[in-house]
Amino acid sequence: MARTRIVIVGGGFGGVQCARTLRRHLRRGDAEVTLFNRENHLVFSPLLADAVGSSLNLQDVIVPLRQLLPDVTCRTEEVRHVDLAGRSVEFEGPDGAVRRMGYDHVVFACGSVANLNVVPGMADHAFPLKTVGDAAVLRTQVLQQLERAEVCEDPARRRWLCSFIVVGGGYSGVESAGEINDLVRGSLRFYPHLRPEDVAVTLIHSRDQLLPEISPPLREFALTRMRAAGVDVRLNRRVLLATGEGVGTDDGFVRGGTIVCTIGSSPAPLIARLDTPREKGRIVTAADLRLPGRADAWAVGDCALVVNAHDGRPSPPTGQFAERQGRQAAENLVRALRGEPTRPFSFRVLGQLCSIGGHRAVAELLGFRLSGFLAWFVWRGVYLFKLPSWGRRIQVGADWAWLLLFPRDLAHLRTDPTERISRAHFEPGDAIIRQGEPATGFFVLEAGEVEVVRATPERPEGEVIATLGAGSFFGEQALLHQQPRSATVRARTAVDVLVLGRNVFTTISRSLAPLRQALTAAITRRSGAFWQERPHVMAALRALELRDFIEPAPRPFVGAAATLGELTQAFAGTDQEVFYVTGPDDRLEGLVTFTDLLHAQARGLAPGTPVTEFMVARPAAVAASDTALVAAGAFREHGFKTLPVVSDPAGRRVVGLVRARRLLARVLDRLPPDGR
Ligand SMILES: Cc1cc2nc3c(=O)[nH]c(=O)nc-3n(C[C@H](O)[C@H](O)[C@H](O)COP(=O)(O)OP(=O)(O)OC[C@H]3O[C@@H](n4cnc5c(N)ncnc54)[C@H](O)[C@@H]3O)c2cc1C
């Protein structure tokens, strides 16, 4: 009998517990369990704030999935889409390639992502705390602010640098505020120019009490202890906006150089693309954790909306519930495989634990309430015993003991990676990008000419559909749409390109409005060419030889030594729209249109300025052997009315010009009546 293939999407608390339980109940020969996770580790989110506050090493809050789940196939890949009807997952590997895998059962355990768009300005100015990367960046920010404040002469700015604002009074907000407060105040002795009055840690919460999940006496304890430690806790305050200076609330503006946002999360983007009922973005599940109406799909944890049969209420998004649901989804899945009835999710909370800074915590365990150092000790102990092996527990325990006895580490890592902008050179015929390959970069053509080649099922060898000249760009479509490359781009001449890595391109294109507009225009232009949708037009363009349309090149050609003054005189004495600048053997070096001349005059260039200063260097051209399809693509791309025609792409001896209007009118004239 074929092995049952079970795919789990997400390696957080829910997914890991589900995988472990499945492995306990199903033999390897009976079922293959594959777990997809973006990272190769599980993140212990409740310890993230400790990593921010330097009371834990970053490594201590993550556990490698392979060591945690030795009998499970762990894939560090992002699932992009799940086809529920076709029973397959589509995922993207580290190389950017998209692949598919079929399944018999799928479990959604992909948690949630930080959504800073809940408050205007938050996405631009606040730090989230969701991943271990967020913790590393935030820790660096806190320590950098102390370093900047230490050398700051202006007292007002020094106070601003030392002011930290935490938005949200749930677990992560309380833990973060407590830890940042401890780190900053506990480190002041190492910063001789900073005084306690310079420091402000403000926790802003919209409700009348912190930590809604725990009982009122413990909430009260947490509030009193935090205020005593110096945290300015502001309750019943709603944050309305965030700026580079601080946050605006319904009670005035709070200034601070660091804003931590712990409110606002939305389910993982994958969930939004699923064809299944959702509420507030979370997958609504049936009582047994299955997706409604589906026998083979399950959902657990923060990405799911699960009603707890124990009290009839929706489960809260906590690690404890995610784990329990992961376990029960696995047990129900095993029951379903064995033809037994499944059981509804029902769970009585065992307890709540929250660290509030200063080696203190509040805890409710099996009906007992604890607070202070003992609760903190229990809190750490519980997490220590969740670690996968004794080796790891001893290592982490020793780290904790060390950090309990000695001051926190104030060294900060440089978290801004070296930016990836590079230059590359290609010789004629070299492929710069290839159709079907994953998108890794964006290219700006600095010099030379390239051709865009697209292969289709009818023409697997590919055909040239456009040429691009210096100043053009390519590679944007696949990056922005997260698709494989839709065409090959090949150097026609020697080519120099500027290459922007994916992250650099994403960052710049998001924030630089003119680039965004140019990219949108290019995508519309490149994907919306009317002939691409019409096979008759494509066929007509392909069939026309460019040589039938070539007109004599506009003469005289000018040499590289011609000046602005000479060209101004030349334009004055003729109707000619363009002058070609040529080198030896009429080789095309550049061109000057009347618009280029006007721009040169507007720049205030002297009449003696050589043409090489203001011409379009190495302009796009078509070769006499190209089809009309190539010319049509080049006209559309560059918006030119005419294009130079050269003897061959590499040689570039000018042999004439071709006009857009004549060529396209001829194509339209040749179309059958129903082909337009
Ligand atoms: C700072 C902080 C402190 C917290 N403190 C507490 C606390 O004290 N107590 C408590 O009970 N809860 C706490 N929580 C909440 C708790 O961490 C979450 O409820 C819990 O992690 C949810 O588990 P999950 O398995 O649903 O999702 P997660 O743990 O978020 O795991 C989801 C995983 O899926 C992966 N993933 C997502 N989409 C894809 C995809 N398309 N392909 C592949 N992988 C994907 C993600 O990378 C992630 O690893 C805290 C949360 C935070 C952020």
PDBQT file of the ligand as one rigid body, heavy atoms in Angstrom, charges set to zero:
ROOT
HETATM    1  C1  LIG A 701       7.055  38.511  21.172  1.00  0.00    +0.000 C 
HETATM    2  C2  LIG A 701       6.006  37.457  21.418  1.00  0.00    +0.000 A 
HETATM    3  C3  LIG A 701       5.779  36.976  22.719  1.00  0.00    +0.000 A 
HETATM    4  C4  LIG A 701       4.817  35.998  22.938  1.00  0.00    +0.000 A 
HETATM    5  N1  LIG A 701       4.637  35.535  24.206  1.00  0.00    +0.000 NA
HETATM    6  C5  LIG A 701       3.770  34.526  24.422  1.00  0.00    +0.000 A 
HETATM    7  C6  LIG A 701       3.631  33.956  25.706  1.00  0.00    +0.000 A 
HETATM    8  O1  LIG A 701       4.274  34.374  26.661  1.00  0.00    +0.000 OA
HETATM    9  N2  LIG A 701       2.773  32.918  25.849  1.00  0.00    +0.000 N 
HETATM   10  C7  LIG A 701       2.035  32.409  24.797  1.00  0.00    +0.000 A 
HETATM   11  O2  LIG A 701       1.279  31.447  24.962  1.00  0.00    +0.000 OA
HETATM   12  N3  LIG A 701       2.130  32.938  23.564  1.00  0.00    +0.000 NA
HETATM   13  C8  LIG A 701       2.978  33.978  23.341  1.00  0.00    +0.000 A 
HETATM   14  N4  LIG A 701       3.092  34.502  22.098  1.00  0.00    +0.000 N 
HETATM   15  C9  LIG A 701       2.219  33.996  21.013  1.00  0.00    +0.000 C 
HETATM   16  C10 LIG A 701       2.764  32.682  20.437  1.00  0.00    +0.000 C 
HETATM   17  O3  LIG A 701       4.109  32.827  20.096  1.00  0.00    +0.000 OA
HETATM   18  C11 LIG A 701       1.961  32.297  19.185  1.00  0.00    +0.000 C 
HETATM   19  O4  LIG A 701       0.605  32.193  19.565  1.00  0.00    +0.000 OA
HETATM   20  C12 LIG A 701       2.440  30.969  18.634  1.00  0.00    +0.000 C 
HETATM   21  O5  LIG A 701       3.766  31.081  18.205  1.00  0.00    +0.000 OA
HETATM   22  C13 LIG A 701       1.556  30.506  17.485  1.00  0.00    +0.000 C 
HETATM   23  O6  LIG A 701       2.061  29.298  16.995  1.00  0.00    +0.000 OA
HETATM   24  P1  LIG A 701       1.817  28.857  15.475  1.00  0.00    +0.000 P 
HETATM   25  O7  LIG A 701       2.385  27.502  15.341  1.00  0.00    +0.000 OA
HETATM   26  O8  LIG A 701       0.394  29.045  15.119  1.00  0.00    +0.000 OA
HETATM   27  O9  LIG A 701       2.605  29.929  14.622  1.00  0.00    +0.000 OA
HETATM   28  P2  LIG A 701       4.110  30.397  14.673  1.00  0.00    +0.000 P 
HETATM   29  O10 LIG A 701       4.774  29.998  15.934  1.00  0.00    +0.000 OA
HETATM   30  O11 LIG A 701       4.070  31.832  14.318  1.00  0.00    +0.000 OA
HETATM   31  O12 LIG A 701       4.804  29.568  13.509  1.00  0.00    +0.000 OA
HETATM   32  C14 LIG A 701       4.426  29.671  12.165  1.00  0.00    +0.000 C 
HETATM   33  C15 LIG A 701       5.583  29.219  11.310  1.00  0.00    +0.000 C 
HETATM   34  O13 LIG A 701       5.125  29.055   9.978  1.00  0.00    +0.000 OA
HETATM   35  C16 LIG A 701       6.095  29.573   9.092  1.00  0.00    +0.000 C 
HETATM   36  N5  LIG A 701       5.398  29.940   7.863  1.00  0.00    +0.000 N 
HETATM   37  C17 LIG A 701       4.430  30.867   7.682  1.00  0.00    +0.000 A 
HETATM   38  N6  LIG A 701       4.014  30.887   6.408  1.00  0.00    +0.000 NA
HETATM   39  C18 LIG A 701       4.738  29.936   5.771  1.00  0.00    +0.000 A 
HETATM   40  C19 LIG A 701       4.774  29.473   4.436  1.00  0.00    +0.000 A 
HETATM   41  N7  LIG A 701       3.969  29.980   3.516  1.00  0.00    +0.000 N 
HETATM   42  N8  LIG A 701       5.648  28.500   4.108  1.00  0.00    +0.000 NA
HETATM   43  C20 LIG A 701       6.487  27.962   5.039  1.00  0.00    +0.000 A 
HETATM   44  N9  LIG A 701       6.492  28.367   6.333  1.00  0.00    +0.000 NA
HETATM   45  C21 LIG A 701       5.625  29.333   6.685  1.00  0.00    +0.000 A 
HETATM   46  C22 LIG A 701       6.678  30.761   9.821  1.00  0.00    +0.000 C 
HETATM   47  O14 LIG A 701       7.951  31.073   9.307  1.00  0.00    +0.000 OA
HETATM   48  C23 LIG A 701       6.715  30.237  11.251  1.00  0.00    +0.000 C 
HETATM   49  O15 LIG A 701       7.942  29.590  11.515  1.00  0.00    +0.000 OA
HETATM   50  C24 LIG A 701       4.039  35.498  21.852  1.00  0.00    +0.000 A 
HETATM   51  C25 LIG A 701       4.269  35.970  20.556  1.00  0.00    +0.000 A 
HETATM   52  C26 LIG A 701       5.242  36.942  20.338  1.00  0.00    +0.000 A 
HETATM   53  C27 LIG A 701       5.473  37.431  18.917  1.00  0.00    +0.000 C 
ENDROOT
TORSDOF 0
